[in-house]
């Protein structure tokens, strides 16, 4: 994620009206991509430019959101993309399962625009800091290796 360009948000929902709502909330601050099913979501997530974050519905025909998230987590090229489940499923078991398969957060429908924006912003910032820490750790490791070679 580059600070001088807009972050890319992938919205995945089998109901296009729900995607339209999310686009309305996000389009001023982010580049929004969309997918109507899990297979298309996985395809978009694996191509450059990859999404910086994914807002993922749980209840979809074919591949549900839990399955999509599991596949994203299993692929090294997509495992670092934060997933926020956005769903009408409002029960503890469903929420816990979302975290178990690798989701970072959980937003229930009907969505509140300010909550969606706040959570997306928070998780993008967390991703950015995590990436910077990983880069810093790698630089420190290389520096230590170079000193040991002297």
N, C-alpha and C positions, 0 to 999 in steps of 0.2 A: 504494500500500500504506500503510495507516494503522497506526501503531504500537500503537494501543489495540484493534485488532481482529485476528482471526486472518487470516493470509494464505490465499489460495485456491490449492489445488494441483489441477490437472487431470491425471488419470491416464488414459492412452489405451492400451488393449490389447484385442485381439480375444478373449482368453481370460479369462472372468470370474473364474476362480480366481486368476489373476495380479493382477487388480484388487483382489480381496478381500485378498490378501496385502499389497498396498500400502496399502489403507485401514487395515488393522490396524496398520501401521507408522506411518502419518501422522495418524490421526484425533484423537489426543490433543493435537496441536500445531497442526493446520491444518484448514481447511474443505476437504473433499475432494470434487471433482466427478469424474465418470467418463464415458468414451466408449468404445464397443466398436468404433468404426471411425473412419477419418480424416475422413469427411464430418461426422460428429457432433462430432468434436473441433474442426474449423474453425468450426462453428456456435456451439459453446459459447465458444470463444476470442474470437469477435467480439461477444458479448453482454455487457452489464453485469450483475453485476460480472464483469469479465474475470478470468481466472486470473492469479495473480502469477507462476506458474511451471508448466511442462508437463512431465510425465514421459511419454515417448513410446516405445512399442514400434516396432521397425523392420519386422519381418515380419508384415504383416497383409494379408488379402485385399483386393482392390480397390485402394485407395490405400495404399502403404506409408509408413512413417514418414519416409523421406527426402522423399517427395513432399509429405507434410503439412507438414514443416518448411519446405520451399521455398515453399509457398503462404503459410505464416505470415510468413516473412521478406519476401515480396513485397507484403504488405498493410501499409500504414502504421499501421493501427489495432492490428495484432498483432505487428509486427516487433520490439518491445521486450520481448516476453515471453520469458524464458529457456527454452530447451528442453534437457532432459537425456534422452538416449536411454537406455532401459532395455531390454536385449535379450540374447537367447541368442547372437547373432552375435558371436563373439569372435575377430575377425581384424583385422589391421592395416588392410587395405583398407576394410573396413566401418566401422571407427572413424574413419579419415581422411575417408571420404565423409560421415559424420555431422557432422564439423567443417566440411567444405566447404559443406554446405547450410545452415549456420547454427547447428548444435547447440553448446551451451556445455560439455557434459560427457557422459560415457558410463559407464553402470553395467551390468555383465554379470550375467545371471541364472545361478544362483539368487542373489537379492539378499541382502546382509547388512544387516539393519535399521539398525545404527549407521552404516554407510556411506551409506545412503539419507538418513537424517536429517542427517548432517553435510554432505553435498553440497547438499541442498535448502536448509539453513540458510545455507551459504556463498553460494550463488547468489542467494538472496533478499537477503542483506546487500549483495552486490555491486550488485544491481539498485537497491536503496534508495540507496546511495551515488552511483551513476551518475545517478539521477534528481535527487538533491540538487545534484550538480555542474552538471547542465544548468539547473536553476532558478537557481542562483547565477550562472552565466554569462549567462543571460538578464537577470537583475537588473543585473549589471555593464554589460551592453551598453546597457540602457535608461538607466542612470545616466550613462554616457558620452555617449549621444545627447542627454540633457537638458542636460548641461554644454555641449555643442557648440552648442545652440540659444540659449544665453544671450547 
